[in-house]
Amino acid sequence: MLPEISGCYQRLKFLGDSILDYLITLHFCYKFPGISPGLLTDLRSAFMNNNCYALSAVKSKLHKFILRSSQKLYKDIK
């Protein structure tokens, strides 16, 4: 049985971040098979940031499904 989801989304955020971290690492390992661990860490860090996520969400039109109440966020998307 799955645990109930509480009103706090911190655990879901942690899980989502962990999954994205894994998938991005896997992608870079397959795309650049001889990459050093240090360079892999640098690439992953550069790729995993909120601006990059936001740009990807807007480009793929996923932002339409995100609940938001921030006027600044709405203006940035436009």
Rosetta blueprint (number, residue, H / E / L):
1 M L
2 L L
3 P L
4 E L
5 I L
6 S L
7 G L
8 C L
9 Y L
10 Q H
11 R H
12 L H
13 K H
14 F H
15 L H
16 G H
17 D H
18 S H
19 I H
20 L H
21 D H
22 Y H
23 L H
24 I H
25 T H
26 L H
27 H H
28 F H
29 C H
30 Y H
31 K H
32 F L
33 P L
34 G L
35 I L
36 S L
37 P H
38 G H
39 L H
40 L H
41 T H
42 D H
43 L H
44 R H
45 S H
46 A H
47 F H
48 M L
49 N L
50 N H
51 N H
52 C H
53 Y H
54 A H
55 L H
56 S H
57 A H
58 V H
59 K H
60 S L
61 K L
62 L H
63 H H
64 K H
65 F H
66 I L
67 L L
68 R L
69 S L
70 S L
71 Q H
72 K H
73 L H
74 Y H
75 K H
76 D H
77 I H
78 K L
